[in-house]
Amino acid sequence: MGQVSITIRGRQYQIACDDGQEANLARLGRYLDQKAEQAVPSSGSVSEPLLLVMVALLVADELSDTTAALDAAQGAAQHQVETARAAAEQAAATAIDGVSERIERIAARLAGT
């Protein structure tokens, strides 16, 4: 089992993690430290529990915005797929109609001879 020391606002925390996850956990710790630094100037001096709640809310807000953007992108992509499918079906139907007309003309000529 791995262990990582992360620092948030100058205070170190020892966090256990699965082996191989140390670098990722350290990166996440730096991210949380940045969020804590962003939260402090706007709120002044706050207790550690309140600061951690504020950081959690900032991260949750980012996650919510990202989820909404992803949902919108998936909706737009689905719309594009449906539009492309409809266009392909229309093109196939037009091609089939053209082939059908040619076959009928050939059949008519053969029947007339």
mmCIF file of the C-alpha atoms, coordinates in Angstrom:
data_MODEL
# 
_entry.id   MODEL 
# 
loop_
_atom_site.group_PDB 
_atom_site.id 
_atom_site.type_symbol 
_atom_site.label_atom_id 
_atom_site.label_alt_id 
_atom_site.label_comp_id 
_atom_site.label_asym_id 
_atom_site.label_entity_id 
_atom_site.label_seq_id 
_atom_site.pdbx_PDB_ins_code 
_atom_site.Cartn_x 
_atom_site.Cartn_y 
_atom_site.Cartn_z 
_atom_site.occupancy 
_atom_site.B_iso_or_equiv 
_atom_site.pdbx_formal_charge 
_atom_site.auth_seq_id 
_atom_site.auth_comp_id 
_atom_site.auth_asym_id 
_atom_site.auth_atom_id 
_atom_site.pdbx_PDB_model_num 
ATOM 1   C CA . MET A 1 1   ? 0.000   0.000  0.000   1.00 0.00 ? 1   MET A CA 1 
ATOM 2   C CA . GLY A 1 2   ? 1.390   3.397  -1.012  1.00 0.00 ? 2   GLY A CA 1 
ATOM 3   C CA . GLN A 1 3   ? 1.362   6.559  1.009   1.00 0.00 ? 3   GLN A CA 1 
ATOM 4   C CA . VAL A 1 4   ? 1.511   10.187 -0.094  1.00 0.00 ? 4   VAL A CA 1 
ATOM 5   C CA . SER A 1 5   ? 2.010   13.380 1.826   1.00 0.00 ? 5   SER A CA 1 
ATOM 6   C CA . ILE A 1 6   ? -0.147  16.184 0.454   1.00 0.00 ? 6   ILE A CA 1 
ATOM 7   C CA . THR A 1 7   ? -0.048  19.766 1.651   1.00 0.00 ? 7   THR A CA 1 
ATOM 8   C CA . ILE A 1 8   ? -3.093  22.015 1.760   1.00 0.00 ? 8   ILE A CA 1 
ATOM 9   C CA . ARG A 1 9   ? -2.550  25.576 2.925   1.00 0.00 ? 9   ARG A CA 1 
ATOM 10  C CA . GLY A 1 10  ? 0.713   24.605 4.596   1.00 0.00 ? 10  GLY A CA 1 
ATOM 11  C CA . ARG A 1 11  ? -0.683  21.656 6.523   1.00 0.00 ? 11  ARG A CA 1 
ATOM 12  C CA . GLN A 1 12  ? 0.497   18.175 5.612   1.00 0.00 ? 12  GLN A CA 1 
ATOM 13  C CA . TYR A 1 13  ? -1.751  15.158 5.419   1.00 0.00 ? 13  TYR A CA 1 
ATOM 14  C CA . GLN A 1 14  ? -0.560  11.557 5.083   1.00 0.00 ? 14  GLN A CA 1 
ATOM 15  C CA . ILE A 1 15  ? -2.855  9.709  2.722   1.00 0.00 ? 15  ILE A CA 1 
ATOM 16  C CA . ALA A 1 16  ? -2.760  5.971  2.024   1.00 0.00 ? 16  ALA A CA 1 
ATOM 17  C CA . CYS A 1 17  ? -3.440  4.782  -1.501  1.00 0.00 ? 17  CYS A CA 1 
ATOM 18  C CA . ASP A 1 18  ? -3.085  1.774  -3.743  1.00 0.00 ? 18  ASP A CA 1 
ATOM 19  C CA . ASP A 1 19  ? 0.393   1.125  -5.065  1.00 0.00 ? 19  ASP A CA 1 
ATOM 20  C CA . GLY A 1 20  ? 0.966   3.034  -8.284  1.00 0.00 ? 20  GLY A CA 1 
ATOM 21  C CA . GLN A 1 21  ? -1.551  5.763  -7.419  1.00 0.00 ? 21  GLN A CA 1 
ATOM 22  C CA . GLU A 1 22  ? 0.909   8.000  -5.585  1.00 0.00 ? 22  GLU A CA 1 
ATOM 23  C CA . ALA A 1 23  ? 1.547   10.414 -8.458  1.00 0.00 ? 23  ALA A CA 1 
ATOM 24  C CA . ASN A 1 24  ? -2.169  10.802 -9.167  1.00 0.00 ? 24  ASN A CA 1 
ATOM 25  C CA . LEU A 1 25  ? -2.962  11.407 -5.508  1.00 0.00 ? 25  LEU A CA 1 
ATOM 26  C CA . ALA A 1 26  ? -0.145  13.971 -5.257  1.00 0.00 ? 26  ALA A CA 1 
ATOM 27  C CA . ARG A 1 27  ? -1.555  15.746 -8.338  1.00 0.00 ? 27  ARG A CA 1 
ATOM 28  C CA . LEU A 1 28  ? -5.017  15.809 -6.787  1.00 0.00 ? 28  LEU A CA 1 
ATOM 29  C CA . GLY A 1 29  ? -3.555  17.184 -3.569  1.00 0.00 ? 29  GLY A CA 1 
ATOM 30  C CA . ARG A 1 30  ? -1.896  20.046 -5.472  1.00 0.00 ? 30  ARG A CA 1 
ATOM 31  C CA . TYR A 1 31  ? -5.225  20.743 -7.170  1.00 0.00 ? 31  TYR A CA 1 
ATOM 32  C CA . LEU A 1 32  ? -7.030  20.922 -3.826  1.00 0.00 ? 32  LEU A CA 1 
ATOM 33  C CA . ASP A 1 33  ? -4.295  23.198 -2.452  1.00 0.00 ? 33  ASP A CA 1 
ATOM 34  C CA . GLN A 1 34  ? -4.819  25.555 -5.398  1.00 0.00 ? 34  GLN A CA 1 
ATOM 35  C CA . LYS A 1 35  ? -8.565  25.576 -4.754  1.00 0.00 ? 35  LYS A CA 1 
ATOM 36  C CA . ALA A 1 36  ? -7.940  26.323 -1.068  1.00 0.00 ? 36  ALA A CA 1 
ATOM 37  C CA . GLU A 1 37  ? -5.667  29.224 -2.038  1.00 0.00 ? 37  GLU A CA 1 
ATOM 38  C CA . GLN A 1 38  ? -8.434  30.563 -4.300  1.00 0.00 ? 38  GLN A CA 1 
ATOM 39  C CA . ALA A 1 39  ? -11.054 30.278 -1.566  1.00 0.00 ? 39  ALA A CA 1 
ATOM 40  C CA . VAL A 1 40  ? -9.104  32.045 1.193   1.00 0.00 ? 40  VAL A CA 1 
ATOM 41  C CA . PRO A 1 41  ? -8.733  35.539 -0.347  1.00 0.00 ? 41  PRO A CA 1 
ATOM 42  C CA . SER A 1 42  ? -12.464 35.816 -0.983  1.00 0.00 ? 42  SER A CA 1 
ATOM 43  C CA . SER A 1 43  ? -13.450 34.592 2.454   1.00 0.00 ? 43  SER A CA 1 
ATOM 44  C CA . GLY A 1 44  ? -10.692 35.910 4.702   1.00 0.00 ? 44  GLY A CA 1 
ATOM 45  C CA . SER A 1 45  ? -9.581  33.824 7.647   1.00 0.00 ? 45  SER A CA 1 
ATOM 46  C CA . VAL A 1 46  ? -11.722 30.713 8.084   1.00 0.00 ? 46  VAL A CA 1 
ATOM 47  C CA . SER A 1 47  ? -11.489 27.551 10.134  1.00 0.00 ? 47  SER A CA 1 
ATOM 48  C CA . GLU A 1 48  ? -9.993  24.449 8.565   1.00 0.00 ? 48  GLU A CA 1 
ATOM 49  C CA . PRO A 1 49  ? -13.310 22.531 8.450   1.00 0.00 ? 49  PRO A CA 1 
ATOM 50  C CA . LEU A 1 50  ? -15.056 25.487 6.803   1.00 0.00 ? 50  LEU A CA 1 
ATOM 51  C CA . LEU A 1 51  ? -12.196 25.867 4.325   1.00 0.00 ? 51  LEU A CA 1 
ATOM 52  C CA . LEU A 1 52  ? -12.443 22.193 3.402   1.00 0.00 ? 52  LEU A CA 1 
ATOM 53  C CA . VAL A 1 53  ? -16.200 22.560 2.903   1.00 0.00 ? 53  VAL A CA 1 
ATOM 54  C CA . MET A 1 54  ? -15.608 25.612 0.687   1.00 0.00 ? 54  MET A CA 1 
ATOM 55  C CA . VAL A 1 55  ? -13.013 23.697 -1.357  1.00 0.00 ? 55  VAL A CA 1 
ATOM 56  C CA . ALA A 1 56  ? -15.416 20.771 -1.693  1.00 0.00 ? 56  ALA A CA 1 
ATOM 57  C CA . LEU A 1 57  ? -18.124 23.154 -2.930  1.00 0.00 ? 57  LEU A CA 1 
ATOM 58  C CA . LEU A 1 58  ? -15.744 24.730 -5.469  1.00 0.00 ? 58  LEU A CA 1 
ATOM 59  C CA . VAL A 1 59  ? -14.792 21.304 -6.788  1.00 0.00 ? 59  VAL A CA 1 
ATOM 60  C CA . ALA A 1 60  ? -18.438 20.173 -6.802  1.00 0.00 ? 60  ALA A CA 1 
ATOM 61  C CA . ASP A 1 61  ? -19.374 23.308 -8.763  1.00 0.00 ? 61  ASP A CA 1 
ATOM 62  C CA . GLU A 1 62  ? -16.663 22.569 -11.335 1.00 0.00 ? 62  GLU A CA 1 
ATOM 63  C CA . LEU A 1 63  ? -17.852 18.979 -11.571 1.00 0.00 ? 63  LEU A CA 1 
ATOM 64  C CA . SER A 1 64  ? -21.441 20.132 -12.051 1.00 0.00 ? 64  SER A CA 1 
ATOM 65  C CA . ASP A 1 65  ? -20.425 22.564 -14.812 1.00 0.00 ? 65  ASP A CA 1 
ATOM 66  C CA . THR A 1 66  ? -18.309 19.893 -16.506 1.00 0.00 ? 66  THR A CA 1 
ATOM 67  C CA . THR A 1 67  ? -21.129 17.356 -16.304 1.00 0.00 ? 67  THR A CA 1 
ATOM 68  C CA . ALA A 1 68  ? -23.571 19.852 -17.816 1.00 0.00 ? 68  ALA A CA 1 
ATOM 69  C CA . ALA A 1 69  ? -21.122 20.646 -20.632 1.00 0.00 ? 69  ALA A CA 1 
ATOM 70  C CA . LEU A 1 70  ? -20.581 16.945 -21.273 1.00 0.00 ? 70  LEU A CA 1 
ATOM 71  C CA . ASP A 1 71  ? -24.330 16.308 -21.350 1.00 0.00 ? 71  ASP A CA 1 
ATOM 72  C CA . ALA A 1 72  ? -24.771 19.184 -23.818 1.00 0.00 ? 72  ALA A CA 1 
ATOM 73  C CA . ALA A 1 73  ? -21.947 17.873 -26.010 1.00 0.00 ? 73  ALA A CA 1 
ATOM 74  C CA . GLN A 1 74  ? -23.416 14.365 -25.963 1.00 0.00 ? 74  GLN A CA 1 
ATOM 75  C CA . GLY A 1 75  ? -26.823 15.779 -26.902 1.00 0.00 ? 75  GLY A CA 1 
ATOM 76  C CA . ALA A 1 76  ? -25.308 17.741 -29.789 1.00 0.00 ? 76  ALA A CA 1 
ATOM 77  C CA . ALA A 1 77  ? -23.371 14.687 -30.951 1.00 0.00 ? 77  ALA A CA 1 
ATOM 78  C CA . GLN A 1 78  ? -26.504 12.542 -30.790 1.00 0.00 ? 78  GLN A CA 1 
ATOM 79  C CA . HIS A 1 79  ? -28.381 15.141 -32.830 1.00 0.00 ? 79  HIS A CA 1 
ATOM 80  C CA . GLN A 1 80  ? -25.593 15.127 -35.434 1.00 0.00 ? 80  GLN A CA 1 
ATOM 81  C CA . VAL A 1 81  ? -25.689 11.333 -35.589 1.00 0.00 ? 81  VAL A CA 1 
ATOM 82  C CA . GLU A 1 82  ? -29.460 11.348 -36.044 1.00 0.00 ? 82  GLU A CA 1 
ATOM 83  C CA . THR A 1 83  ? -29.214 14.051 -38.738 1.00 0.00 ? 83  THR A CA 1 
ATOM 84  C CA . ALA A 1 84  ? -26.464 12.140 -40.571 1.00 0.00 ? 84  ALA A CA 1 
ATOM 85  C CA . ARG A 1 85  ? -28.432 8.901  -40.323 1.00 0.00 ? 85  ARG A CA 1 
ATOM 86  C CA . ALA A 1 86  ? -31.550 10.568 -41.745 1.00 0.00 ? 86  ALA A CA 1 
ATOM 87  C CA . ALA A 1 87  ? -29.522 12.073 -44.595 1.00 0.00 ? 87  ALA A CA 1 
ATOM 88  C CA . ALA A 1 88  ? -27.898 8.702  -45.347 1.00 0.00 ? 88  ALA A CA 1 
ATOM 89  C CA . GLU A 1 89  ? -31.287 6.972  -45.320 1.00 0.00 ? 89  GLU A CA 1 
ATOM 90  C CA . GLN A 1 90  ? -32.676 9.613  -47.685 1.00 0.00 ? 90  GLN A CA 1 
ATOM 91  C CA . ALA A 1 91  ? -29.682 9.242  -50.009 1.00 0.00 ? 91  ALA A CA 1 
ATOM 92  C CA . ALA A 1 92  ? -30.066 5.453  -49.988 1.00 0.00 ? 92  ALA A CA 1 
ATOM 93  C CA . ALA A 1 93  ? -33.792 5.736  -50.704 1.00 0.00 ? 93  ALA A CA 1 
ATOM 94  C CA . THR A 1 94  ? -33.102 8.116  -53.607 1.00 0.00 ? 94  THR A CA 1 
ATOM 95  C CA . ALA A 1 95  ? -30.453 5.745  -54.993 1.00 0.00 ? 95  ALA A CA 1 
ATOM 96  C CA . ILE A 1 96  ? -32.812 2.768  -54.693 1.00 0.00 ? 96  ILE A CA 1 
ATOM 97  C CA . ASP A 1 97  ? -35.559 4.729  -56.486 1.00 0.00 ? 97  ASP A CA 1 
ATOM 98  C CA . GLY A 1 98  ? -33.104 5.558  -59.285 1.00 0.00 ? 98  GLY A CA 1 
ATOM 99  C CA . VAL A 1 99  ? -32.017 1.942  -59.662 1.00 0.00 ? 99  VAL A CA 1 
ATOM 100 C CA . SER A 1 100 ? -35.646 0.816  -59.576 1.00 0.00 ? 100 SER A CA 1 
ATOM 101 C CA . GLU A 1 101 ? -36.543 3.241  -62.387 1.00 0.00 ? 101 GLU A CA 1 
ATOM 102 C CA . ARG A 1 102 ? -33.629 2.005  -64.505 1.00 0.00 ? 102 ARG A CA 1 
ATOM 103 C CA . ILE A 1 103 ? -34.649 -1.609 -63.972 1.00 0.00 ? 103 ILE A CA 1 
ATOM 104 C CA . GLU A 1 104 ? -38.221 -0.772 -64.987 1.00 0.00 ? 104 GLU A CA 1 
ATOM 105 C CA . ARG A 1 105 ? -36.995 0.986  -68.161 1.00 0.00 ? 105 ARG A CA 1 
ATOM 106 C CA . ILE A 1 106 ? -34.767 -1.971 -69.037 1.00 0.00 ? 106 ILE A CA 1 
ATOM 107 C CA . ALA A 1 107 ? -37.625 -4.387 -68.346 1.00 0.00 ? 107 ALA A CA 1 
ATOM 108 C CA . ALA A 1 108 ? -39.964 -2.284 -70.528 1.00 0.00 ? 108 ALA A CA 1 
ATOM 109 C CA . ARG A 1 109 ? -37.433 -2.285 -73.391 1.00 0.00 ? 109 ARG A CA 1 
ATOM 110 C CA . LEU A 1 110 ? -36.935 -6.025 -73.102 1.00 0.00 ? 110 LEU A CA 1 
ATOM 111 C CA . ALA A 1 111 ? -40.681 -6.588 -73.055 1.00 0.00 ? 111 ALA A CA 1 
ATOM 112 C CA . GLY A 1 112 ? -41.082 -4.420 -76.184 1.00 0.00 ? 112 GLY A CA 1 
ATOM 113 C CA . THR A 1 113 ? -38.546 -6.363 -78.200 1.00 0.00 ? 113 THR A CA 1 
# 
